[in-house]
Amino acid sequence: MIRKIVITGVFLSFTTLSGCASQAVTGTHLEENTAFSLGMDKSDFTISNRRDSGIKTSYLVKTNSGQQYSCYVTGTFSIVGRAVSDAICNEKGKLARNPLLR
């Protein structure tokens, strides 16, 4: 009986700790990860149209020079804390390419 309670408690804590992107991904995460991905300073672009869907956060980036990018990150909470991926960005009007193959 005690074993069942412990297993149920562990399961509930894992499901409670896993979170969606709207809670895991902050504006600071978006700015820092986008700046790193694009090789720019945070003051060189603006972020707009944030959309959270499950663990994925999609958003638009417009640079001060007028370039536009579609970007996304994934984020969740786990037993070890908050985890947010690097930003994946593609310039609008250009074919999406795998950043690892550049």
TAURRA-V610345 format. One record per helix or strand of 2 or more residues. SS is the DSSP state (h for helix, s for strand). FROM is the first residue (numbers start at 1). TO is the last residue. If there is no record, write none. Layout:
SS,FROM,TO
SS,FROM,TO
This chain:
h,2,17
h,21,24
h,27,38
h,42,44
s,45,53
s,56,63
s,68,78
s,81,84
s,88,91
h,99,101
